């Protein structure tokens, strides 16, 4: 065997080697084919596995097709029968008249829609207004006060307006008797003055008047200032700013706040410096002065009582502007020092129940309550033109007489440039 193995020639060795590699290549190719065949077999196996489900779906679709086909054939048969019946019926329809093309569309009826819309709008507007009036518990007219038995002194119309050029804003807008003495508001203040003068005659005429309100921003300071100016047309008047918390009377009369009443009560200034003269010949004013840290204690002090007792004989009338009664106790304390108390309410703003509570509080303290002044009342909308004509007629006549008596100057002594003079005086 050894000799046989060694007898292989190189050619034989090459031939064997070639056959070996050829066989190996063929073997690898067969393996690749085997892998491909396995993949094909797997794919066909998956498809074969899906055949039952697809067969079921196909069977369902086939049954549905057959059912739809039967329905279609039945409907087609009935349709053909309907056509035959239609053709077999005699035609007995006669044209009576040909239709005419309308000139306007029958729908929608715009006039009717607009009319109904207007009626609905008016009804809703009236309903909302009525509901608002029912829900509104504010004082709107003198009748609201008289219907529940509240004493009404009078009312003041709206008179706030834009200031003229060259005049001070506060005085021009708020002190109506200084610049527009023949107006409707000026006549209203003169009417209030007359009614207050005769409101209490026994046991002695009213002399000291406290003016307050239920809540802030109801116009009590403006009412106090104009009432004082109205009283000063025929009497000596002292106007006291006792609103020690939020004083503003000095703004209305265009003067400094101090020295004033508080400074005199503290003993820092003499009364000659605290009492100041205004452009109205008979009207003197004591502003608040330095704002105290304890207003209620200062009002309740003996200094306040002594001052009022001392100053009262020197004037015909003393008007006191106080803080609102519902917020602090200052007005309650001051009401015990005066002959009469007036409550100011703002039309369409002051709640009626709050006003009643304010009056009840005053009546529990003392019997100085006189009545209510309705401020900012729209008399034109409520009463018509009669009152407007009445006040305008008498106010304009008085304005003409005052102008002629002063040769064109204001009857209230206002400077030509519109400023209010300020100087201190010594009470008689």
Secondary structure, 3 states (H helix, E strand, C coil): CHHHHHCCCHHHHHHHHHHHHHHHHHHHHHHHHHHHHHHHHHHHHHHHHHHHHHHHHHHHHHHHHHHHHHHHHHHHHHHHHHHHHHHHCCCCCCCCCCCCCCCCCCCCCHHHHHHHHHHHHHHHHHHHHHHHHHHCCECCCHHHHHCCCCCEEEEECCCCCCCCCCCCHHHHHHCHHHHCCCCHHHHHHHHHHHHHHCCCCCCCCCCEEEEEECCCCCCHHHHHHHHHHHHCCCCCEEEEECCCCCCCHHHHCCCCCCCCHHHHHHCCCCHHHHCEECCCCCEEEECCCCCCCCHHHHHCCHHHHHHHHHHHCCCCEEEEECCCCCCCCHHHHHHCCCCEEEEEEECCCCEHHHHHHHHHHHHHHCCCEEEEEEECCCHHHHHCCHHHHHHHHHHHHHHHHHHHHCCCCCCCCCCCCCCCCCEECCCC
